Amino acid sequence: MIDALWSVWWLWLAAALVLGVVEMLLPGFIFLGFAIGAAVTGLLLLIVTPSLPLLLLIFAALSLAAWLLLRHRFSLPSGQVKTFKDDING
């Protein structure tokens, strides 16, 4: 029964939605990579139903690729350091 839950496409999309909400509450582009990986995995399950180990490998690879793309897209330019000019305490 547990193995059957992994192959339900809408559970992956629901997990993607939950991870997206967690990303809004705790920003940092960490949970967003997992959310994108879960969403694409859920959409992939509409087409094909792989075994559980292969499905988890696909999810991990998609999440890593999404995280790397987000990091590349939203990172500071090379050699630049984020500085703060105003202090909230003073």
N, C-alpha and C positions, 0 to 999 in steps of 0.2 A: 504493500500500500504506500509506503514512504517513497519508494522508487517511482511510483506513478505520479506523485505530486511534483517531482522535478520536471516532468515532461508536460505539465499544463502551462500553456503559453500565457494565460492571463495572470497567473501567479507571478511570473517573471515581470510582467508589466506593472503589476501592483507593487512589487518590490522596488521597481525603478521609480515609481511615484513616491514611495516612502523614502527612498534614498535621496530623491530630489528635494523633498521637504526637509530632511535632515541637513542637506547642504545649505538650504536657506537659513536654517537656525544656527549652523556652525560653518560659516563660509571658509573656504580654503582650497577649493577645487579637488578635495580628496574624495568625498562621497559622490561628487558629480561624475567622476570617472566610473565608479561602480554603477551609478544610475544609468549611464549611457550603455555600459556593458550589459546590464540586465535588460534594458529596453531592446537592444539589438538581438540579444539571445531570445527574448520572448517573441520577437518578430521572426527570427529564424525558425523557431519551433512551429510556426504556422506552415512552414514548407517541409521540414524534415524533422524526424524524431531520433536523435542519436542516443547512444547509451549514456548512462550517468557519468562515468569518468570523462568521456569525450565532451559531454555537455558542460561539465565544470571546467575543462580545459579551454573550451571555446569562450566561456564567460570570463575566465581569468585573462586570456589573451586579448579579448575585446576591451576589458576594463583597463588593462595596462596600456593598450594602444590609445584609448580615449584619454587616459591620464597624461600620457606623454604628449599628445596633441594639445591638450589644454595647457600643459606646462609651457610648451613651446609658444603657443599663441598668446598667453597672458603673462609671460615672464617679463622682467625688466630687460632692457637692451643689455648686451654684453658689456661687462665692466662697470655698469651703473649700480649704485647703491641707493637704497631707499633711505632718505633722511627726513627728519621732522623738524620744522622751523618753529613751531609753537608747542609750548608745554602746557598740558591741560591742568597742571598743578599750580602754575604760577601766573 
